[in-house]
């Protein structure tokens, strides 16, 4: 990944040398540089700045740093000596900023292997490919990062860059709306996810029209510590027409959000909540563009070309959030990897999807299955 490093002008740094004489970098004899997390700093940080000493080196001479007195001492410097002192930030980074730092361009990503640790700016910072390193431990279970998106909060006005997560293991056999409607705000599933599931309370769930089963949300629901990390946001509820998903992912993305998107009868353009489902466009963008050209329509995402190279493909029927206006149908991901219309009252897999609050911190981990991101 290519990173741009902003270089700042170096200002005076007071040091102690051979005879403890103080000097600054106005001297023509020595060059002193201070770095924090690999970036040239404007001044020597204070002990209260939340950084820790890493190392100090001089090209012609020696340097030692005393953390207790927060003082660098150098000796035996020659005229052309260059001394470097390095610090690293000891405070945790916000998870959204940590992930945005992994951005790569589409030109840099040609294979799945090259995309494993990268996010691509494609209508949001997204993980793409068959199995990127986007695993995260959340709610004491594995989830995965869809990406980082400039998201409208539930007040309808405030926007923040939020990390979007999706549960790794699906909840099997639930109906999108057992009342045979495709208006999400009126869906019993939305209510279950934002009440019983969000509060770990067992409940009867619809698996079809007038057919229910007991959902053991006390075991698989959101626990209190995780619940506090979830943001209440505005979800986009527009979709496409009633006949087909014969559109590209770019068109679907715009339809979900912009004026040309269609609203089901009796429905709304948006809704608020803490738990939802992935957008149809989330699925479309999750496959690496180099593996699945963005001119391919979503209903032609074959298992070989697109679905099979898409980390969101679960080898089963899975619901998305997008409705098909003019009908009671919604969009779902089929066994073949394509996006297709399906009745809203049938039993499909559900992958709960949430947005983390912007102040959630990255703690550790590389994002692999065996070493997932740890957040707090």
DODOTI-303393 format. One record per residue: x, y, z of N, C-alpha, C in turn. Coordinates in steps of 0.1 Angstrom, whole numbers, padded with zeros to 4 digits, always signed. Example, Ala and Ser with C-alpha at 12.3 -4.5 7.8 and 13.67 -1.06 7.14 Angstrom:
% DODOTI-303393
+0132-0057+0078+0123-0045+0078+0132-0033+0078/+0128-0022+0071+0137-0011+0071+0129+0000+0079/
***
This chain:
% DODOTI-303393
+0008-0012+0000+0000+0000+0000+0009+0012+0000/+0006+0021-0009+0013+0034-0010+0008+0044+0000/+0016+0050+0008+0012+0060+0018+0018+0073+0015/+0011+0083+0016+0016+0097+0015+0020+0102+0029/+0032+0106+0030+0037+0111+0043+0039+0126+0042/+0032+0133+0050+0034+0148+0050+0046+0152+0058/+0055+0158+0052+0067+0162+0059+0066+0176+0064/+0069+0178+0077+0068+0191+0083+0082+0197+0084/+0083+0210+0085+0096+0217+0087+0100+0214+0102/+0112+0211+0103+0118+0208+0117+0121+0221+0124/+0116+0222+0136+0119+0234+0145+0129+0229+0156/+0133+0239+0164+0143+0237+0174+0140+0226+0184/+0149+0217+0186+0148+0207+0196+0160+0208+0206/+0157+0210+0219+0168+0212+0228+0173+0199+0233/+0186+0197+0232+0193+0185+0235+0204+0188+0245/+0210+0177+0250+0222+0179+0258+0233+0171+0251/+0245+0177+0249+0256+0171+0242+0268+0170+0252/+0279+0166+0246+0291+0163+0254+0292+0170+0268/+0293+0183+0268+0295+0191+0280+0282+0196+0285/+0271+0190+0281+0257+0193+0285+0253+0207+0280/+0261+0213+0271+0257+0226+0265+0245+0224+0257/+0235+0233+0259+0222+0232+0251+0225+0239+0237/+0218+0233+0227+0219+0238+0214+0206+0235+0207/+0203+0242+0196+0192+0239+0188+0196+0238+0173/+0187+0234+0164+0190+0231+0151+0193+0243+0142/+0196+0255+0148+0201+0266+0141+0216+0264+0139/+0222+0255+0146+0236+0252+0145+0238+0246+0131/+0249+0249+0125+0253+0243+0112+0259+0229+0113/+0262+0225+0126+0270+0213+0128+0261+0200+0128/+0249+0201+0133+0242+0189+0135+0228+0190+0129/+0223+0178+0125+0209+0177+0120+0201+0168+0129/+0191+0173+0135+0183+0165+0145+0169+0164+0139/+0164+0151+0139+0150+0148+0134+0142+0140+0144/+0130+0144+0146+0121+0136+0155+0109+0131+0147/+0106+0118+0149+0096+0111+0142+0085+0105+0152/+0073+0106+0148+0062+0100+0156+0054+0091+0147/+0054+0078+0149+0047+0068+0140+0052+0070+0126/+0065+0072+0125+0071+0073+0111+0070+0086+0104/+0063+0096+0110+0061+0109+0104+0070+0119+0111/+0077+0128+0103+0085+0138+0108+0077+0148+0116/+0081+0150+0129+0073+0159+0138+0079+0173+0138/+0071+0182+0142+0075+0196+0142+0083+0199+0155/+0081+0191+0165+0088+0194+0178+0089+0181+0186/+0097+0181+0196+0099+0170+0205+0086+0168+0213/+0079+0157+0213+0067+0156+0221+0070+0156+0236/+0059+0159+0243+0060+0159+0258+0057+0146+0263/+0061+0143+0275+0058+0130+0281+0043+0128+0283/+0035+0139+0283+0021+0138+0285+0013+0137+0272/+0021+0136+0261+0014+0136+0248+0009+0122+0244/+0011+0112+0252+0006+0098+0249+0015+0091+0239/+0028+0094+0239+0037+0087+0230+0047+0080+0239/+0054+0070+0233+0064+0063+0240+0077+0062+0232/+0088+0063+0238+0101+0063+0231+0103+0050+0224/+0108+0050+0212+0111+0038+0205+0126+0036+0203/+0133+0045+0197+0148+0044+0195+0154+0057+0191/+0167+0058+0193+0174+0070+0190+0188+0066+0183/+0191+0072+0172+0203+0069+0165+0210+0081+0160/+0224+0081+0159+0231+0092+0153+0241+0085+0143/+0242+0092+0131+0251+0086+0121+0265+0088+0125/+0269+0098+0132+0282+0101+0136+0282+0105+0151/+0281+0095+0160+0280+0098+0174+0270+0088+0180/+0267+0090+0193+0257+0082+0200+0246+0090+0207/+0235+0083+0209+0224+0090+0215+0217+0080+0225/+0213+0085+0236+0205+0078+0246+0193+0086+0251/+0182+0080+0254+0171+0087+0259+0166+0082+0272/+0165+0092+0282+0160+0088+0295+0145+0092+0296/+0137+0081+0296+0122+0083+0297+0118+0089+0310/+0125+0086+0321+0121+0092+0334+0122+0107+0334/+0133+0112+0329+0135+0127+0328+0131+0133+0315/+0127+0124+0306+0123+0128+0292+0133+0137+0286/+0146+0131+0285+0157+0139+0279+0166+0130+0270/+0169+0136+0259+0179+0129+0250+0193+0134+0252/+0202+0126+0254+0216+0129+0255+0224+0124+0244/+0232+0132+0237+0241+0127+0226+0255+0131+0230/+0265+0123+0224+0279+0126+0226+0287+0121+0214/+0299+0127+0213+0309+0123+0203+0303+0126+0189/+0296+0137+0188+0291+0141+0175+0301+0147+0166/+0301+0144+0154+0310+0151+0144+0302+0162+0137/+0309+0169+0129+0303+0181+0122+0291+0177+0114/+0291+0166+0107+0280+0163+0098+0270+0153+0104/+0270+0152+0117+0261+0142+0124+0246+0144+0121/+0239+0133+0119+0225+0133+0118+0219+0124+0129/+0211+0130+0138+0205+0122+0149+0190+0121+0147/+0185+0109+0149+0171+0106+0147+0165+0100+0160/+0154+0106+0165+0148+0100+0177+0134+0097+0172/+0129+0084+0176+0117+0079+0171+0107+0076+0183/+0095+0080+0182+0084+0077+0192+0073+0071+0184/+0065+0063+0192+0053+0058+0186+0041+0061+0195/+0030+0063+0188+0017+0067+0195+0013+0055+0204/+0012+0057+0217+0007+0046+0226-0008+0046+0228/-0015+0056+0223-0029+0057+0225-0036+0049+0213/-0047+0043+0216-0054+0036+0206-0060+0045+0195/-0061+0039+0183-0066+0047+0172-0081+0044+0170/-0089+0053+0166-0103+0050+0162-0103+0040+0151/-0112+0030+0152-0112+0019+0143-0115+0024+0128/-0123+0034+0127-0126+0039+0114-0114+0045+0107/-0106+0053+0115-0094+0059+0109-0083+0048+0106/-0082+0039+0115-0073+0027+0113-0076+0021+0100/-0089+0018+0097-0092+0011+0084-0090+0020+0072/-0094+0033+0073-0092+0042+0062-0077+0043+0058/-0068+0040+0068-0054+0041+0065-0050+0029+0056/-0059+0019+0054-0055+0008+0046-0060+0009+0031/-0064+0021+0028-0069+0024+0014-0058+0021+0004/-0063+0014-0007-0055+0012-0019-0063+0016-0031/-0056+0019-0042-0063+0022-0054-0067+0010-0062/-0077+0011-0070-0081-0001-0078-0069-0006-0087/-0060+0004-0091-0049+0000-0099-0039-0009-0091/-0039-0007-0078-0029-0014-0070-0034-0028-0067/-0047-0031-0069-0053-0043-0065-0057-0051-0078/-0050-0061-0081-0053-0069-0093-0057-0083-0090/-0054-0088-0078-0057-0102-0074-0063-0102-0060/-0069-0113-0057-0074-0115-0043-0063-0113-0033/-0052-0119-0036-0041-0118-0026-0037-0104-0024/-0036-0096-0034-0033-0082-0033-0043-0074-0026/-0055-0078-0026-0066-0071-0019-0069-0074-0005/-0062-0084+0000-0065-0090+0013-0065-0079+0024/-0055-0070+0024-0054-0060+0034-0057-0046+0030/-0065-0045+0019-0068-0032+0013-0082-0029+0014/-0086-0016+0015-0099-0011+0012-0099-0003+0000/-0109-0004-0009-0110+0003-0021-0121+0014-0020/-0118+0026-0024-0128+0036-0023-0137+0035-0035/-0148+0028-0033-0158+0026-0044-0172+0028-0037/-0176+0041-0038-0188+0045-0030-0187+0041-0016/-0176+0045-0009-0172+0041+0004-0160+0033+0004/-0153+0032+0015-0141+0024+0016-0145+0009+0019/-0142+0000+0010-0148-0013+0010-0137-0024+0010/-0140-0035+0017-0132-0047+0014-0138-0055+0003/-0129-0059-0006-0134-0067-0018-0125-0079-0020/-0131-0089-0027-0124-0101-0030-0131-0113-0023/-0125-0125-0025-0131-0138-0020-0129-0140-0005/-0118-0135+0001-0117-0137+0015-0107-0127+0021/-0110-0114+0021-0101-0104+0026-0099-0105+0042/-0089-0099+0047-0086-0099+0061-0095-0088+0068/-0108-0091+0069-0117-0082+0075-0125-0088+0087/-0119-0098+0093-0126-0104+0104-0124-0096+0117/-0134-0095+0125-0134-0087+0137-0141-0094+0148/-0136-0093+0160-0143-0099+0172-0152-0089+0177/-0165-0092+0177-0176-0083+0181-0187-0091+0188/-0191-0087+0199-0202-0095+0206-0198-0109+0210/-0184-0110+0212-0178-0123+0216-0180-0134+0205/-0181-0129+0192-0182-0138+0181-0176-0131+0169/-0174-0138+0158-0168-0132+0146-0178-0125+0138/-0175-0113+0134-0182-0105+0124-0172-0101+0113/-0176-0094+0103-0167-0090+0092-0170-0075+0089/-0160-0068+0085-0161-0054+0081-0165-0053+0066/-0177-0047+0064-0180-0044+0050-0172-0032+0045/-0170-0022+0054-0162-0010+0050-0165+0001+0059/-0160+0013+0055-0162+0026+0062-0169+0035+0053/-0181+0041+0058-0190+0049+0050-0194+0061+0057/-0195+0072+0049-0200+0085+0055-0215+0083+0057/-0219+0081+0069-0233+0077+0072-0241+0087+0079/-0253+0089+0076-0262+0098+0083-0268+0091+0095/-0266+0098+0106-0272+0093+0119-0287+0094+0119/-0293+0089+0130-0307+0088+0131-0314+0102+0131/-0306+0113+0134-0312+0126+0134-0315+0131+0120/-0310+0124+0110-0312+0128+0096-0303+0139+0091/-0295+0144+0100-0286+0155+0096-0271+0152+0098/-0267+0147+0109-0253+0145+0112-0248+0134+0104/-0236+0136+0098-0229+0125+0091-0215+0122+0097/-0212+0110+0098-0199+0105+0104-0194+0094+0095/-0181+0092+0095-0174+0080+0089-0176+0069+0099/-0184+0059+0096-0187+0048+0105-0183+0034+0098/-0178+0025+0107-0174+0012+0102-0187+0003+0102/-0189-0004+0091-0201-0012+0089-0197-0027+0091/-0204-0034+0100-0201-0048+0103-0213-0056+0099/-0210-0069+0095-0220-0079+0092-0216-0092+0099/-0226-0098+0105-0224-0111+0113-0218-0122+0103/-0208-0129+0108-0201-0139+0100-0211-0151+0098/-0217-0156+0109-0226-0167+0108-0240-0162+0106/-0247-0167+0096-0261-0163+0094-0270-0168+0104/-0281-0161+0106-0292-0167+0114-0302-0173+0104/-0304-0185+0104-0311-0192+0094-0326-0192+0095/-0333-0192+0084-0347-0195+0084-0356-0184+0089/-0355-0172+0084-0364-0161+0089-0370-0154+0077/-0382-0149+0078-0389-0142+0067-0385-0127+0068/-0384-0120+0056-0381-0106+0056-0394-0098+0061/-0405-0103+0057-0418-0097+0061-0429-0107+0059/-0433-0114+0070-0443-0125+0068-0457-0119+0064/-0459-0106+0065-0471-0100+0061-0472-0098+0045/-0462-0103+0038-0461-0103+0024-0461-0088+0019/-0453-0080+0026-0450-0066+0022-0435-0064+0021/-0431-0054+0014-0417-0052+0013-0413-0038+0018/-0420-0033+0028-0417-0021+0034-0410-0024+0047/-0397-0020+0048-0389-0024+0059-0393-0019+0072/-0398-0006+0072-0402+0000+0085-0413-0007+0092/-0422-0014+0084-0433-0022+0089-0430-0037+0091/-0418-0040+0088-0414-0055+0088-0412-0060+0102/-0419-0071+0106-0416-0078+0119-0402-0081+0121/-0394-0084+0110-0380-0087+0111-0372-0075+0116/-0375-0063+0111-0369-0051+0116-0371-0050+0131/-0384-0052+0135-0387-0051+0149-0380-0061+0158/-0379-0073+0153-0372-0084+0160-0357-0080+0162/-0351-0076+0151-0337-0073+0151-0333-0061+0160/-0342-0051+0161-0339-0039+0168-0345-0039+0182/-0351-0050+0186-0357-0051+0199-0351-0064+0206/-0357-0076+0203-0354-0088+0210-0339-0092+0207/-0335-0092+0194-0321-0095+0190-0311-0085+0197/-0314-0073+0196-0306-0062+0201-0305-0063+0216/-0315-0069+0223-0315-0070+0238-0314-0084+0243/-0310-0093+0234-0307-0107+0238-0319-0113+0245/-0331-0112+0239-0343-0117+0245-0350-0127+0235/-0353-0139+0241-0359-0149+0232-0373-0144+0227/-0376-0149+0215-0389-0144+0209-0393-0154+0198/-0406-0153+0195-0412-0160+0184-0408-0152+0171/-0403-0159+0161-0399-0153+0148-0407-0159+0137/-0410-0151+0127-0417-0156+0115-0407-0163+0106/-0411-0175+0102-0403-0182+0092-0411-0183+0079/-0423-0178+0079-0432-0179+0067-0445-0172+0071/-0454-0172+0062-0467-0166+0064-0474-0174+0075/-0477-0168+0086-0484-0175+0098-0476-0187+0103/-0463-0187+0101-0455-0198+0106-0444-0192+0115/-0442-0197+0127-0432-0191+0136-0423-0202+0142/-0412-0198+0147-0404-0206+0155-0398-0198+0166/-0392-0205+0176-0386-0198+0188-0372-0194+0184/-0369-0181+0185-0356-0176+0182-0348-0174+0196/-0337-0181+0197-0330-0181+0209-0320-0169+0210/-0326-0157+0210-0318-0145+0210-0310-0143+0223/-0314-0150+0233-0307-0149+0246-0293-0155+0245/-0291-0164+0235-0278-0170+0233-0270-0163+0222/-0277-0159+0211-0270-0153+0200-0272-0138+0198/-0280-0132+0206-0283-0118+0205-0271-0109+0209/-0273-0096+0208-0263-0086+0211-0262-0084+0226/-0250-0086+0232-0248-0084+0246-0246-0069+0249/-0247-0066+0262-0247-0052+0266-0234-0044+0261/-0223-0050+0264-0210-0044+0260-0209-0040+0245/-0214-0049+0237-0214-0047+0222-0225-0037+0218/-0236-0038+0225-0248-0029+0222-0244-0014+0223/-0235-0012+0233-0231+0002+0235-0222+0008+0224/-0217-0001+0216-0208+0003+0205-0216+0005+0192/-0229+0002+0191-0237+0003+0179-0243+0017+0178/-0242+0023+0166-0248+0036+0163-0262+0035+0158/-0270+0044+0161-0284+0045+0156-0283+0053+0143/-0286+0047+0132-0284+0054+0119-0296+0055+0110/-0295+0062+0099-0305+0062+0089-0302+0052+0078/-0312+0043+0075-0310+0033+0065-0317+0037+0052/-0311+0035+0041-0317+0038+0028-0326+0026+0023/-0339+0029+0020-0349+0019+0018-0355+0019+0004/-0349+0026-0005-0354+0025-0019-0348+0013-0026/-0354+0010-0038-0350-0002-0046-0352+0000-0060/-0355-0011-0067-0356-0011-0082-0370-0015-0085/-0373-0018-0098-0386-0021-0102-0390-0036-0099/-0403-0040-0102-0408-0052-0098-0404-0064-0106/-0398-0062-0118-0396-0072-0127-0382-0079-0126/-0372-0072-0123-0359-0078-0125-0348-0071-0116/-0337-0078-0114-0325-0072-0109-0314-0070-0120/-0319-0068-0132-0311-0067-0144-0305-0053-0145/-0296-0050-0135-0290-0037-0134-0276-0039-0128/-0267-0029-0130-0254-0030-0125-0254-0026-0111/-0243-0028-0104-0242-0025-0090-0242-0009-0088/-0236-0002-0098-0236+0013-0096-0250+0018-0097/-0258+0012-0106-0272+0017-0107-0280+0013-0094/-0277+0001-0089-0284-0003-0077-0280+0006-0065/-0268+0010-0064-0263+0019-0054-0271+0032-0054/-0272+0038-0066-0279+0050-0068-0293+0049-0065/-0300+0038-0070-0314+0036-0067-0317+0035-0052/-0308+0029-0045-0310+0028-0030-0310+0042-0023/-0304+0052-0029-0302+0064-0023-0308+0077-0029/-0307+0077-0043-0310+0089-0050-0325+0090-0054/-0328+0101-0061-0342+0104-0065-0348+0094-0074/-0339+0087-0083-0344+0078-0092-0348+0064-0086/-0344+0062-0073-0348+0050-0066-0363+0049-0064/-0368+0037-0064-0383+0035-0063-0386+0031-0048/-0398+0036-0044-0402+0033-0030-0415+0024-0031/-0415+0013-0024-0427+0004-0024-0439+0012-0019/-0451+0007-0024-0463+0013-0020-0465+0013-0004/-0467+0024+0001-0469+0025+0016-0456+0026+0023/-0445+0026+0016-0432+0026+0022-0426+0040+0024/-0413+0040+0028-0406+0053+0030-0392+0052+0024/-0386+0063+0021-0373+0063+0014-0362+0059+0024/-0364+0062+0037-0354+0059+0047-0361+0054+0060/-0353+0049+0069-0358+0045+0082-0346+0045+0091/-0349+0045+0104-0338+0045+0114-0338+0032+0122/-0326+0029+0128-0325+0017+0136-0310+0014+0138/-0308+0005+0147-0294+0001+0150-0290-0012+0142/-0300-0020+0139-0297-0033+0132-0305-0033+0119/-0298-0037+0108-0305-0039+0095-0299-0051+0088/-0299-0050+0075-0294-0060+0066-0284-0053+0056/-0276-0061+0050-0267-0055+0040-0275-0049+0028/-0270-0039+0022-0276-0034+0010-0273-0043-0002/-0282-0043-0012-0279-0051-0024-0266-0046-0030/-0263-0033-0030-0250-0028-0035-0238-0033-0027/-0240-0035-0014-0229-0040-0006-0224-0054-0012/-0234-0062-0015-0230-0075-0021-0224-0073-0035/-0229-0064-0043-0224-0062-0056-0209-0057-0056/-0206-0048-0047-0192-0043-0046-0182-0052-0039/-0187-0062-0032-0178-0070-0023-0169-0079-0032/-0172-0081-0044-0164-0089-0053-0154-0079-0060/-0141-0084-0061-0131-0076-0067-0134-0072-0081/-0133-0059-0084-0137-0055-0098-0129-0062-0108/-0117-0065-0106-0109-0072-0115-0114-0086-0118/-0122-0092-0109-0127-0105-0110-0141-0105-0116/-0148-0094-0115-0162-0092-0119-0164-0078-0124/-0164-0076-0136-0166-0063-0142-0178-0056-0137/-0177-0043-0134-0189-0036-0129-0200-0034-0139/-0197-0038-0152-0208-0037-0162-0217-0049-0162/-0213-0060-0154-0221-0072-0153-0233-0069-0144/-0245-0073-0149-0257-0071-0141-0258-0080-0129/-0264-0075-0118-0264-0083-0106-0271-0096-0107/-0281-0097-0116-0288-0110-0118-0280-0120-0126/-0268-0115-0130-0259-0124-0138-0246-0127-0130/-0246-0124-0117-0234-0128-0109-0234-0143-0107/-0226-0149-0116-0225-0164-0115-0216-0168-0104/-0217-0180-0099-0209-0185-0088-0194-0185-0093/-0192-0187-0106-0178-0188-0110-0172-0175-0112/-0179-0165-0118-0172-0152-0121-0174-0142-0110/-0185-0142-0103-0188-0131-0094-0191-0136-0080/-0201-0144-0078-0205-0148-0065-0194-0156-0058/-0187-0165-0066-0177-0173-0060-0165-0166-0056/-0163-0153-0061-0151-0145-0057-0156-0134-0048/-0167-0135-0041-0173-0125-0033-0174-0130-0019/-0167-0123-0010-0167-0128+0004-0181-0127+0011/-0190-0120+0006-0204-0120+0011-0213-0131+0006/-0208-0138-0003-0216-0150-0008-0215-0161+0002/-0227-0166+0006-0227-0176+0017-0232-0190+0012/-0232-0192-0001-0236-0205-0006-0250-0209-0002/-0259-0199-0001-0273-0202+0003-0281-0189+0000/-0294-0190+0002-0303-0179+0000-0302-0169+0012/-0299-0157+0008-0297-0147+0019-0304-0134+0014/-0311-0128+0024-0318-0115+0021-0309-0103+0021/-0312-0093+0013-0306-0080+0014-0318-0070+0018/-0314-0057+0019-0324-0048+0024-0333-0042+0012/-0328-0043+0000-0335-0036-0011-0348-0042-0015/-0359-0034-0016-0372-0039-0021-0372-0038-0036/-0382-0045-0042-0385-0044-0056-0399-0037-0057/-0398-0024-0059-0410-0016-0059-0421-0021-0069/-0434-0018-0066-0444-0023-0074-0449-0037-0072/-0443-0043-0062-0446-0057-0059-0444-0059-0044/-0446-0071-0039-0443-0074-0025-0430-0081-0024/-0422-0081-0034-0409-0088-0034-0398-0080-0030/-0387-0087-0026-0374-0080-0022-0363-0087-0029/-0351-0082-0027-0339-0088-0033-0332-0098-0024/-0328-0109-0030-0320-0118-0022-0309-0124-0030/-0299-0130-0023-0288-0136-0030-0291-0151-0031/-0291-0157-0043-0294-0170-0045-0282-0180-0044/-0285-0193-0045-0275-0203-0044-0264-0201-0055/-0268-0196-0066-0259-0195-0078-0250-0182-0077/-0252-0174-0066-0245-0162-0065-0250-0150-0071/-0262-0151-0078-0268-0139-0084-0278-0133-0075/-0281-0120-0078-0291-0113-0070-0304-0114-0078/-0315-0118-0070-0327-0121-0077-0339-0116-0068/-0351-0115-0074-0362-0111-0066-0368-0124-0059/-0373-0122-0047-0379-0133-0040-0390-0128-0031/-0399-0136-0028-0411-0132-0020-0406-0129-0006/-0412-0119+0000-0407-0114+0013-0411-0123+0024/-0420-0132+0022-0425-0140+0033-0418-0154+0034/-0409-0157+0025-0402-0170+0025-0391-0170+0035/-0386-0183+0039-0376-0184+0049-0362-0184+0042/-0354-0173+0045-0341-0172+0040-0331-0169+0052/-0318-0170+0049-0308-0167+0059-0308-0151+0061/-0305-0148+0074-0304-0134+0078-0290-0131+0083/-0284-0120+0078-0271-0116+0083-0272-0102+0089/-0274-0101+0102-0275-0088+0109-0264-0079+0106/-0267-0066+0103-0257-0057+0099-0258-0044+0108/-0247-0039+0112-0247-0027+0121-0236-0017+0117/-0237-0005+0123-0226+0005+0122-0221+0007+0136/-0207+0007+0137-0201+0010+0149-0200+0025+0152/-0201+0029+0164-0199+0043+0167-0185+0048+0163/-0184+0061+0160-0171+0066+0155-0160+0066+0165/-0163+0065+0178-0153+0065+0188-0148+0051+0192/-0153+0040+0186-0148+0027+0189-0133+0026+0185/-0125+0020+0193-0111+0020+0192-0106+0007+0186/-0095+0008+0177-0088-0004+0173-0078-0007+0184/-0077-0020+0188-0068-0024+0198-0056-0033+0193/-0060-0043+0185-0049-0052+0180-0056-0061+0169/-0047-0070+0164-0052-0079+0154-0049-0075+0139/-0048-0085+0131-0045-0083+0117-0057-0085+0107/-0068-0089+0113-0080-0091+0105-0082-0105+0099/-0073-0114+0101-0074-0127+0096-0084-0135+0105/-0088-0147+0100-0098-0155+0107-0092-0159+0121/-0079-0162+0121-0073-0167+0134-0067-0155+0142/-0066-0143+0136-0062-0132+0144-0070-0120+0140/-0083-0120+0144-0092-0109+0140-0089-0096+0147/-0095-0085+0141-0093-0072+0148-0100-0073+0161/-0094-0067+0171-0099-0065+0185-0102-0051+0186/-0114-0048+0190-0119-0034+0192-0124-0031+0206/-0125-0019+0210-0130-0015+0223-0137-0002+0223/
***
